[in-house]
Amino acid sequence: MNTPQTTPLYCRSEAYGLFNAQMMRLETTGGLLRAAVAVAMHEMPDVRIAQIEAEIASLSRSIRQRVRSDHPDAILAHAHEVLFEEEHFAGDVEDYYSALNSYVPAVLQRRRGIPITLTLIYKAVLEPLGIHVVGINAPAHFLAGVEVRGSLMLIDPFYGGRVMTRQEVMQRIAGTFNHPEEQTGGMAGEMLLTPASHRQWLSRMLMNLVNVYAASGRHQDLAAMLELRDALQQ
């Protein structure tokens, strides 16, 4: 096993330190959220993790105050009403490849993001309400999977919390990669809808930023994200 790097060369030290501190608790939702916020702190040094957690808790409370039943369907209905109809969380279709869309604090502020960050906020808000949410690492478009009555409901926070069938997701994947739909069916298709570990979740988030920074020529920021990815893999 490689010795963990303690002093980053490119990543802001506070961001790197907070990120590394989450590795032992990464499979908790709190650890995943804090690690994702640490990624943003490389470029947003004024972010305070306590403030982010307080805003997430406030959204959970707003939903809880409306709930009159512990039934998952009722909780989800109120959650979608608050998050997507009132708070207007949605995908950033105008500037999808902005780095801000990969920063959880910026997504909370702007109410715009990409699928992977919107799904993380969705998970962090709903789990205190007793709704278990996993990330679905589908190619090209991350989704939320909500465990309801023993099955996994597929939710797309990018498009206003739309509930999607497996067939719709498979059609989207086939269209994205220009493959015949039958090539994404059966067991192969089910593998594409496997829940992501939190480590995979963060890895995909970091690689999104690596691609954004590479395309825009931000080489030092790219190197910082690679340092975080290396820390994730140790």
ABEGO torsion letter per residue (X at the ends): XBBBBABBAABBAAAAAAAAAAAAAAABAAAAAAAAAAAAAAABAABBAAAAAAAAAAAAAAAAAABABABAAAAAAAAAAAAAAAAGBBBBAABAABAAAABAAAAAAAGBBBAAAAAAAAAAAAAAAGBBBBBBABBGBBBBBBBBGGBBBBBBAABGGBBBBAAAAAAAAAAAAGBBAAAABEAAAAAAABBBBAAAAAAAAAAAAAAAAAAAGBAAAAAAAAAAAAAAAX
